[in-house]
């Protein structure tokens, strides 16, 4: 990847921008481990409710529950278990008057069987809509998943790569990621990465991805109280550096596209006048 945008250089913010930033913005979080006692997220319903309170405080109104599937969790987390746990959590949220809608989904560890398992309803797509799948790469080795991406694209399923800015093997081989671009992939960048809470190297990688023409959405990858959420902080950071329209695209519009089963809108090439983008 090239050097890309330097988030240390702020653009001038007008009084109109400041008023717009103060306006309430509701987010859709497409990557969140909020279901109790399924994976490495909340251990109990009370912990899950506490996490959901934090999401609401961060202006999230809709969240896709994405417990891990396949990989280490292959034998434990089934599609029906996710749907059942999502229904129970929604019922509890309603009883407690918490204004948050939880949709079923999964963070699926890359596996050559995914295409087959999707057809068998063994792994879940985002919002259980059958159109977008959130893929997790291994942390310790780089696997070229181009054949899988081509299979998914052929079936009309949009692949979204989870938190690529935190995947060291992938960042060391950026040409691989560039080849995957031809398959129409989307990238899910973590909100806390953009605000530096995962460290400066991850922050630099995250800002490169949001300014190099990728199809990007921002999400929390929240697990529990040990991880920051940061959707509002990320929105304000992107708006301050690149403009509110781009912040809305990355934090509001593209996450909404993901749960509707639509392909993420791309950011167009960066120019001296800033980053351009398109809606389709």
C-alpha positions as CSV (number, residue, x, y, z in Angstrom):
1,X,0.0,0.0,0.0
2,X,1.1,3.5,-0.6
3,X,1.6,6.1,2.1
4,X,-2.0,7.3,1.6
5,X,-3.6,9.9,3.8
6,X,-1.8,11.3,6.9
7,X,-4.4,11.6,9.7
8,X,-2.1,14.1,11.5
9,X,-3.1,16.8,9.0
10,X,-6.5,18.1,9.8
11,X,-8.6,20.0,7.2
12,X,-10.2,23.3,8.3
13,X,-13.6,22.7,9.9
14,X,-16.3,25.3,9.2
15,X,-19.0,26.4,11.7
16,X,-21.5,24.5,9.6
17,X,-19.4,21.3,10.0
18,X,-19.3,21.8,13.7
19,X,-23.1,22.1,13.9
20,X,-23.6,19.0,11.8
21,X,-21.2,17.0,14.0
22,X,-23.3,17.9,17.0
23,X,-26.4,16.5,15.3
24,X,-27.4,13.1,16.4
25,X,-26.2,10.3,14.1
26,X,-27.4,6.8,14.5
27,X,-25.1,4.0,13.5
28,X,-25.4,0.4,12.4
29,X,-22.7,-1.8,13.8
30,X,-22.1,-4.8,11.5
31,X,-19.4,-6.5,13.7
32,X,-20.2,-7.0,17.3
33,X,-19.8,-10.0,19.7
34,X,-22.8,-9.2,21.9
35,X,-24.6,-12.5,22.3
36,X,-24.1,-14.1,25.8
37,X,-22.2,-17.3,26.4
38,X,-21.4,-18.2,22.8
39,X,-17.9,-17.2,22.0
40,X,-15.3,-14.8,23.5
41,X,-18.0,-12.1,24.0
42,X,-20.2,-11.6,27.0
43,X,-20.3,-14.5,29.4
44,X,-23.8,-13.8,30.6
45,X,-27.0,-12.0,29.7
46,X,-26.2,-9.3,32.2
47,X,-22.8,-8.7,30.5
48,X,-24.5,-8.7,27.1
49,X,-27.0,-6.0,28.3
50,X,-24.2,-3.9,29.7
51,X,-22.5,-4.0,26.3
52,X,-25.7,-3.1,24.6
53,X,-26.1,-0.1,26.9
54,X,-22.7,1.1,25.8
55,X,-23.7,0.6,22.1
56,X,-26.8,2.8,22.6
57,X,-24.7,5.4,24.4
58,X,-22.4,5.4,21.3
59,X,-25.4,6.2,19.1
60,X,-25.7,2.7,17.7
61,X,-29.4,1.8,16.9
62,X,-28.9,-1.5,15.0
63,X,-26.2,-4.1,15.6
64,X,-25.4,-7.3,13.9
65,X,-24.4,-10.0,16.4
66,X,-21.4,-11.7,14.9
67,X,-20.1,-14.6,17.1
68,X,-17.2,-16.5,15.6
69,X,-18.0,-19.5,13.4
70,X,-15.6,-22.1,12.1
71,X,-12.0,-22.1,13.1
72,X,-11.7,-22.8,16.9
73,X,-15.5,-22.4,17.3
74,X,-16.6,-24.8,14.5
75,X,-18.2,-27.5,16.7
76,X,-19.8,-25.0,19.2
77,X,-21.6,-22.2,17.4
78,X,-24.3,-23.3,14.9
79,X,-26.6,-21.0,12.9
80,X,-29.7,-22.0,14.8
81,X,-28.0,-21.2,18.1
82,X,-27.1,-17.7,16.9
83,X,-30.7,-17.1,15.7
84,X,-32.1,-18.3,19.1
85,X,-29.7,-16.3,21.2
86,X,-30.4,-13.2,19.0
87,X,-34.2,-13.6,19.7
88,X,-33.6,-14.0,23.4
89,X,-31.4,-10.9,23.6
90,X,-33.9,-8.8,21.6
91,X,-36.7,-9.9,24.0
92,X,-34.6,-8.9,27.0
93,X,-33.7,-5.5,25.4
94,X,-37.4,-4.8,24.8
95,X,-38.4,-5.7,28.3
96,X,-35.7,-3.3,29.7
97,X,-36.7,-0.5,27.3
98,X,-33.4,-0.4,25.5
99,X,-33.7,1.1,22.0
100,X,-31.4,-1.3,20.1
101,X,-32.3,-3.9,17.4
102,X,-30.0,-6.9,17.2
103,X,-29.8,-8.9,14.0
104,X,-28.2,-12.4,13.6
105,X,-24.9,-12.8,11.8
106,X,-21.5,-14.2,12.2
107,X,-17.7,-13.6,11.8
108,X,-16.8,-16.6,9.8
109,X,-13.2,-17.9,9.8
110,X,-12.0,-18.5,6.2
111,X,-12.5,-22.1,5.1
112,X,-12.6,-23.7,1.8
113,X,-16.0,-25.2,2.7
114,X,-17.7,-21.8,3.2
115,X,-19.6,-21.8,-0.1
116,X,-21.0,-25.3,0.7
117,X,-21.8,-24.4,4.3
118,X,-23.6,-21.3,3.3
119,X,-25.8,-23.4,0.9
120,X,-26.5,-25.8,3.8
121,X,-27.4,-22.9,6.2
122,X,-24.6,-23.9,8.5
123,X,-22.9,-20.5,8.6
124,X,-24.7,-17.1,8.7
125,X,-24.5,-14.1,6.5
126,X,-24.8,-10.5,7.9
127,X,-28.3,-9.9,9.2
128,X,-29.1,-13.4,8.0
129,X,-30.0,-11.8,4.6
130,X,-28.0,-14.3,2.5
131,X,-26.0,-11.6,0.6
132,X,-23.0,-10.5,2.7
133,X,-20.6,-12.6,4.7
134,X,-18.0,-11.3,7.2
135,X,-14.8,-13.2,6.8
136,X,-12.1,-13.5,9.4
137,X,-8.5,-14.3,8.3
138,X,-6.0,-16.2,10.5
139,X,-3.8,-14.0,12.6
140,X,-0.6,-16.0,12.2
141,X,-0.5,-16.9,8.5
142,X,-1.6,-15.4,5.2
143,X,-3.9,-17.6,3.1
144,X,-4.8,-16.5,-0.4
145,X,-8.5,-16.8,-0.5
146,X,-9.0,-15.6,-4.1
147,X,-10.7,-18.9,-5.1
148,X,-13.2,-18.6,-2.3
149,X,-13.9,-15.0,-3.1
150,X,-14.5,-15.9,-6.7
151,X,-17.0,-18.7,-5.6
152,X,-18.9,-16.2,-3.4
153,X,-19.0,-13.6,-6.1
154,X,-20.3,-16.1,-8.6
155,X,-23.2,-16.8,-6.1
156,X,-23.9,-13.1,-5.7
157,X,-22.6,-13.0,-2.1
158,X,-20.5,-10.0,-1.0
159,X,-17.4,-10.9,1.0
160,X,-16.4,-8.3,3.7
161,X,-12.9,-8.8,5.3
162,X,-13.0,-8.2,9.0
163,X,-10.4,-5.7,10.5
164,X,-7.7,-6.1,7.8
165,X,-5.8,-3.2,9.3
166,X,-5.0,-5.4,12.3
167,X,-3.9,-8.4,10.3
168,X,-0.1,-8.3,10.2
169,X,0.5,-11.1,7.6
170,X,-1.9,-9.4,5.2
171,X,-0.3,-6.0,5.7
172,X,3.1,-7.4,4.9
173,X,1.7,-8.7,1.5
174,X,-0.5,-5.8,0.3
175,X,-0.3,-7.1,-3.3
176,X,-2.5,-10.0,-2.2
177,X,-5.2,-7.7,-0.9
178,X,-5.0,-5.7,-4.2
179,X,-5.7,-8.9,-6.2
180,X,-8.7,-9.6,-4.1
181,X,-10.1,-6.2,-5.0
182,X,-11.1,-7.6,-8.5
183,X,-13.5,-9.9,-6.7
184,X,-15.4,-6.9,-5.3
185,X,-14.5,-7.4,-1.6
186,X,-15.5,-5.0,1.1
187,X,-13.3,-4.1,4.1
188,X,-14.5,-3.7,7.7
189,X,-12.3,-1.2,9.5
190,X,-12.5,-1.1,13.3
191,X,-13.6,2.2,14.7
192,X,-11.0,2.1,17.5
193,X,-8.3,1.5,14.9
194,X,-9.0,4.9,13.3
195,X,-8.7,6.7,16.7
196,X,-5.4,5.1,17.6
197,X,-6.7,2.8,20.4
198,X,-5.0,-0.3,18.7
199,X,-1.7,1.5,18.4
200,X,-0.1,3.9,15.9
201,X,0.8,1.2,13.3
202,X,-2.7,-0.1,13.1
203,X,-4.0,3.5,13.0
204,X,-1.8,4.3,10.0
205,X,-2.9,1.2,8.2
206,X,-6.6,1.9,8.9
207,X,-6.4,5.5,7.5
208,X,-4.6,4.2,4.4
209,X,-7.5,1.8,3.8
210,X,-10.2,4.5,4.0
211,X,-8.4,6.7,1.5
212,X,-7.2,4.2,-1.2
213,X,-10.4,3.5,-3.1
214,X,-11.6,0.4,-1.2
215,X,-15.2,-0.4,-0.3
216,X,-15.1,0.2,3.5
217,X,-17.5,0.2,6.4
218,X,-16.6,1.0,10.0
219,X,-17.7,-1.2,12.9
220,X,-16.8,-1.7,16.5
221,X,-15.8,-5.4,16.8
222,X,-16.9,-5.0,20.4
223,X,-16.6,-8.0,22.8
224,X,-17.0,-6.6,26.3
225,X,-15.9,-3.8,28.5
226,X,-12.2,-4.4,27.8
227,X,-12.5,-3.1,24.2
228,X,-13.4,0.5,23.2
229,X,-16.4,1.0,20.9
230,X,-15.7,4.4,19.3
231,X,-18.3,4.7,16.4
232,X,-19.0,8.4,17.4
233,X,-15.3,9.1,17.8
234,X,-14.4,7.5,14.5
235,X,-17.2,9.4,12.7
236,X,-15.9,12.7,14.1
237,X,-12.3,11.9,13.2
238,X,-13.2,11.0,9.6
239,X,-15.5,14.1,9.3
240,X,-12.7,16.4,10.7
241,X,-10.1,15.0,8.3
242,X,-12.0,14.1,5.2
243,X,-15.5,15.7,5.5
244,X,-18.8,14.7,6.9
245,X,-20.1,13.1,3.6
246,X,-17.3,10.6,3.7
247,X,-17.8,10.0,7.4
248,X,-21.5,9.3,6.7
249,X,-20.6,6.9,3.9
250,X,-18.2,4.8,6.0
251,X,-20.1,4.9,9.3
252,X,-23.8,5.1,8.3
253,X,-24.5,4.3,4.7
254,X,-22.1,1.4,4.0
255,X,-23.0,-0.5,7.2
256,X,-26.7,-0.1,6.2
257,X,-25.8,-1.4,2.7
258,X,-24.2,-4.5,4.3
259,X,-27.3,-5.5,6.3
260,X,-29.5,-4.9,3.2
261,X,-27.3,-7.2,1.3
262,X,-26.0,-4.5,-1.1
263,X,-22.3,-4.1,-2.1
264,X,-20.5,-1.4,-0.2
265,X,-20.0,1.9,-2.1
266,X,-16.4,2.6,-3.0
267,X,-14.3,5.6,-2.1
268,X,-12.9,7.0,-5.3
269,X,-9.3,8.1,-5.9
270,X,-7.7,10.7,-3.6
271,X,-6.8,14.0,-5.2
272,X,-5.3,17.2,-4.0
273,X,-8.8,18.5,-3.3
274,X,-9.5,15.5,-1.0
275,X,-11.1,12.1,-1.2
276,X,-14.0,11.7,-3.7
277,X,-16.6,9.0,-3.4
278,X,-19.7,7.7,-5.1
279,X,-23.0,6.2,-3.9
280,X,-23.2,3.3,-6.4
